[in-house]
Amino acid sequence: MRIHIGSPQLSRTFDPSSLGWKPVSGLKSTHYVWLALVIGLPCFLGSLIVLYHSISDWKKGVLSQPGGRVLLFTCLLLMVPVHELIHALAYRCGLRSPHLILGIWPRRFLIYVLYDAPLPKARVLRMLAAPLVTLTFLPLGLLLFLQGDLASLTTYFILVHTSACSGDIITWIRFWKQVPPNALIHNQGETTYWGHALGEASSPGEKLE
């Protein structure tokens, strides 16, 4: 994995436009950020409501335990790194792959993970959905077995994380609607392309499925 500061770079491995690949239509990055904020707002407001109604009970209960406050803030701080780590693992290409990129874009308040080689649509869709499934849907099942402070804390974290997944949801819908089932997907800077001709894109021995 390599780290990049700023907007997504042009690909080092493949120029999809040279093979006639089609760009996936979408919003400009600024509009994308605003749309993601709007979509994530209901869940974020929901988390504030849970926090408002539960914080006094938390202070008397789990937060009064040794290390309780530290654990709460640590979980909040680690939420985004863990979210992006799940993305990286879901690419199924290995964290040591030189094609795996962790991007930090301060001007857009974005952290992203990209893979600098064409991948099948199905794998990209699984990658986009992985954090939502792991950190939102699976914990929802836990609520059936939790009560009191643990239930409200879990609900709080689910809502906060779901609000942070709005960008992934937007991108998942774009790819699902615009990219044919058997196509490959590849990023070129801020533009995502799809096509069927692989050319010299993939790394030797890479299994595409």
Rosetta blueprint (number, residue, H / E / L):
1 M L
2 R E
3 I E
4 H E
5 I E
6 G L
7 S L
8 P L
9 Q L
10 L L
11 S L
12 R L
13 T L
14 F L
15 D L
16 P H
17 S H
18 S H
19 L H
20 G L
21 W L
22 K E
23 P E
24 V L
25 S L
26 G L
27 L L
28 K L
29 S H
30 T H
31 H H
32 Y H
33 V H
34 W H
35 L H
36 A H
37 L H
38 V H
39 I H
40 G H
41 L H
42 P H
43 C H
44 F H
45 L H
46 G H
47 S H
48 L H
49 I H
50 V H
51 L H
52 Y H
53 H H
54 S H
55 I H
56 S H
57 D H
58 W H
59 K H
60 K H
61 G L
62 V H
63 L H
64 S H
65 Q L
66 P L
67 G L
68 G H
69 R H
70 V H
71 L H
72 L H
73 F H
74 T H
75 C H
76 L H
77 L H
78 L H
79 M H
80 V H
81 P H
82 V H
83 H H
84 E H
85 L H
86 I H
87 H H
88 A H
89 L H
90 A H
91 Y L
92 R L
93 C L
94 G L
95 L L
96 R L
97 S L
98 P L
99 H L
100 L E
101 I E
102 L E
103 G E
104 I E
105 W E
106 P H
107 R H
108 R H
109 F L
110 L E
111 I E
112 Y E
113 V E
114 L E
115 Y E
116 D L
117 A L
118 P L
119 L E
120 P E
121 K H
122 A H
123 R H
124 V H
125 L H
126 R H
127 M H
128 L H
129 A H
130 A H
131 P H
132 L H
133 V H
134 T H
135 L H
136 T H
137 F H
138 L H
139 P H
140 L H
141 G H
142 L H
143 L L
144 L L
145 F L
146 L L
147 Q L
148 G H
149 D H
150 L H
151 A H
152 S H
153 L H
154 T H
155 T H
156 Y H
157 F H
158 I H
159 L H
160 V H
161 H H
162 T H
163 S H
164 A H
165 C L
166 S H
167 G H
168 D H
169 I H
170 I H
171 T H
172 W H
173 I H
174 R H
175 F H
176 W H
177 K H
178 Q H
179 V L
180 P L
181 P L
182 N L
183 A L
184 L E
185 I E
186 H E
187 N E
188 Q E
189 G L
190 E L
191 T E
192 T E
193 Y E
194 W E
195 G E
196 H L
197 A L
198 L L
199 G L
200 E L
201 A L
202 S L
203 S L
204 P L
205 G L
206 E L
207 K L
208 L L
209 E L
